Amino acid sequence: NPDTYRKLHSVLPVRLAIFSESEKLEDAANNIYLSAVKHRALVNLPAQAPHRQWFEANDIFTIAPDDKVEFVFIFVTTSGYDSLSLLKRHLEYFQDRVTTIVAKNHGTGDEWEAFEDPSLQAFINKFNVLTIDFPRFTGSTTRNRLDQLSLSFGEGLASPNFNSLEKQRIRKFLKAAYAAFDSTGVF
């Protein structure tokens, strides 16, 4: 979304990158890697972005050690069939070449039986995948207002349009989310 990009770019050093199978755009994601050579880079990818092709075309895993670039993928799952299928494909491709953290998104549901499948768990253990429980945000009205106004959690906390209870819900969620990521020891 161009508006979101402009808004983020005014606050953070955000760069637009495009993973595409199009030959015209084959260099459009290069700034991700080049940024990571200099400092930590955070990339938000859609679930089915063609980033594997970019890794292969640029032989990224060969040059990364020389550039001291390491990859950490946070794979957010809902425990749905499509989500778990994509997770298996991700692990098959990246194996032990990247650190993978699976974030069980409790904000989208509480049914995790499929995630506990022994064959999936064996796969997860084989590649030393870290798993965290990403918390559910309490207060759908608050969450929906943040979305509607396109506000970050920080902007919601600073906004006079949110009352003290709503701000406390934001703080509580952020505290739990940060604790989940801190528990990995990766960041």
ZIGI-V658190 format. One record per run of one state. SS is the DSSP state (h for helix, s for strand, l for the rest). FROM is the first residue (numbers start at 1). LEN is the number of residues. Records with the same first field share a line. If there is no record, write none. Layout:
SS->FROM-LEN, FROM-LEN
This chain:
l->1-1, 12-11, 26-4, 39-12, 58-2, 68-4, 78-3, 95-4, 109-9, 127-3, 135-5, 149-4, 159-5, 183-5
h->2-10, 23-3, 30-9, 51-7, 60-8, 81-14, 106-3, 118-9, 140-9, 153-6, 164-19
s->72-6, 99-7, 130-5
